[in-house]
Amino acid sequence: MREIIFDTETTGFDPKSGDRLVEIGCVELIDRRETGITFHAYFNPERDMPAAAEAVHGLSAQFLSDKPLFATRVDELLEFFGDAPLIAHNAAFDFGFVNAELARIGRPALDMARMCCTVQMARKLHPGAKHSLDALCTRYGIDRSHRVKHGALLDAELLAHLYIEMTGGRQIGLGLAASGSPATPGAAPPTAARSGRPFREPRPHVASAAELARHAQFVAGLNQPLWLDTV
């Protein structure tokens, strides 16, 4: 299953009041594993950068002045998204800005049914706790020491680690479930094949006749076992 984790940086909080998207970072997951494939872009917002926003992400109007417009890279972005579910932290915010930029250039909006919000997930998993990305990274033991300022790709990478942990951790990929076609007896599980590790046949776990006989002999020699009190 392919999923996309993404994050955005903007000039403010409200695209309806003229705030614009200035950065997007996306990370691809396949079966809850990072593939190493990402998409990252800066955009010229064609406006000033408020000091409060620059203090958060460090992107100045001068830095962004020679970056492409959103319309220039929209096809690359949508191709990267494909039809995969789109996961973001406080996803309504990120969807709102991407859809506002799409509307500006006459493109269809992203379907909100594709949205998965990790803030909502965290509220269900940890009611009453802090649900910021920093707080959740601390809770799940994810190193964020290199996060000096917000950055779309960096935050998407942290969120990918967090999402994997919140949805079961690395154990999801153990290959215990069917993966689309019946397994061939004696064949290596898909995860073993991908990892390159040699596949070992399961060890016998049923007691042998000799073991059963020794167990019966041992039980017969017990002095007033407790379970006989109920007989």
SVG drawing of the C-alpha trace seen along z (x, -y; Angstrom):
<svg xmlns="http://www.w3.org/2000/svg" viewBox="-14 -42 35 85">
<polyline fill="none" stroke="black" stroke-width="0.4" points="0.0,0.0 1.4,-3.4 1.0,-6.4 2.3,-9.9 3.4,-11.9 3.6,-15.6 4.1,-18.9 3.9,-22.6 5.3,-25.9 3.4,-29.1 3.3,-32.9 0.6,-32.6 -2.4,-30.8 -5.2,-31.6 -5.1,-31.2 -8.4,-33.1 -6.8,-36.2 -3.9,-36.0 -1.4,-33.8 0.5,-31.5 2.2,-28.2 6.0,-28.6 7.4,-25.0 6.2,-21.5 7.9,-18.2 6.6,-14.7 7.8,-11.3 6.7,-8.0 5.8,-5.0 5.1,-1.5 3.5,0.9 4.4,-1.5 8.1,-1.6 10.0,-4.6 11.2,-4.0 13.7,-6.8 11.8,-8.6 10.8,-12.2 9.5,-15.3 10.5,-18.8 10.0,-22.2 10.1,-25.9 7.7,-28.4 7.7,-32.1 4.7,-33.4 4.6,-36.7 4.2,-38.6 6.1,-39.7 7.0,-37.3 5.7,-38.3 8.3,-38.4 6.3,-35.9 6.2,-33.3 9.9,-33.8 10.8,-33.2 9.1,-29.8 10.6,-28.4 13.5,-30.8 12.3,-31.4 12.7,-35.0 11.1,-36.8 14.6,-37.3 15.4,-33.6 12.1,-32.7 12.2,-35.5 14.0,-33.3 12.0,-30.1 9.4,-28.8 5.8,-29.6 3.5,-26.8 2.0,-26.5 5.4,-25.6 5.8,-22.5 2.2,-21.5 2.3,-18.6 5.3,-17.1 3.6,-17.4 0.3,-15.8 2.2,-13.0 4.1,-12.3 0.8,-12.3 -0.8,-9.9 -3.9,-8.4 -2.3,-7.6 -3.8,-8.5 -2.2,-11.8 -1.1,-12.0 -0.3,-15.3 -0.1,-16.7 -3.1,-19.0 -4.0,-17.9 -6.9,-20.3 -4.3,-23.2 -2.0,-21.6 -4.9,-20.5 -6.4,-24.0 -3.2,-25.7 -2.6,-23.1 -6.2,-23.4 -6.1,-27.2 -3.0,-27.1 -4.8,-24.6 -7.8,-26.9 -5.6,-29.9 -4.5,-28.1 -7.9,-26.5 -7.0,-23.0 -9.4,-20.6 -9.0,-20.4 -7.6,-17.4 -10.3,-15.1 -10.7,-15.5 -11.5,-11.8 -7.8,-11.1 -6.9,-13.0 -5.5,-11.3 -4.7,-13.6 -2.1,-12.4 -3.3,-15.0 -6.7,-13.4 -5.0,-10.0 -3.0,-11.2 -6.0,-12.6 -7.6,-9.2 -4.5,-7.4 -3.4,-9.9 -6.4,-11.9 -5.5,-14.9 -1.8,-14.8 0.1,-17.3 -0.3,-16.6 2.4,-18.8 4.9,-17.1 7.7,-17.9 5.6,-16.4 4.7,-13.3 8.3,-12.7 9.4,-12.9 6.6,-10.4 7.7,-7.9 11.4,-8.4 12.0,-9.9 15.2,-12.0 14.3,-15.6 17.5,-17.3 18.3,-18.5 15.0,-20.3 16.1,-23.9 13.4,-25.5 10.4,-24.1 11.1,-22.7 8.6,-20.9 10.8,-17.9 12.4,-17.5 9.0,-17.6 7.5,-15.2 10.4,-12.8 9.8,-13.1 6.1,-12.6 6.8,-9.5 8.6,-8.0 5.8,-9.1 3.1,-7.7 4.8,-4.3 5.0,-4.1 1.4,-5.3 0.1,-2.6 1.9,0.3 5.6,-0.4 8.1,1.6 6.3,4.9 3.7,4.2 6.1,5.4 6.7,8.9 4.7,10.5 2.3,12.5 -0.7,11.5 -1.4,12.6 0.0,10.2 -2.3,10.7 -1.7,14.3 -1.7,17.6 1.7,18.5 3.6,21.4 4.5,24.1 8.1,23.8 8.5,20.4 10.2,17.5 7.8,14.9 7.8,11.6 9.7,9.7 12.4,12.3 12.8,12.1 13.1,8.3 15.6,8.3 17.9,10.9 18.0,13.0 17.9,16.8 14.5,18.3 14.4,21.0 11.6,23.5 9.5,23.3 10.8,25.5 8.5,28.4 6.6,27.2 4.5,30.3 5.7,32.6 7.1,36.0 5.7,39.3 8.8,39.7 8.3,36.2 4.6,36.9 5.5,40.2 8.1,38.4 5.6,35.7 3.0,38.3 5.5,40.1 6.4,36.8 2.8,35.9 2.1,39.3 4.9,38.8 3.5,35.5 2.4,35.6 -1.2,34.4 -1.2,31.9 -3.5,28.9 -5.7,29.5 -6.9,32.8 -8.6,30.8 -11.3,29.8 -11.9,33.4"/>
</svg>
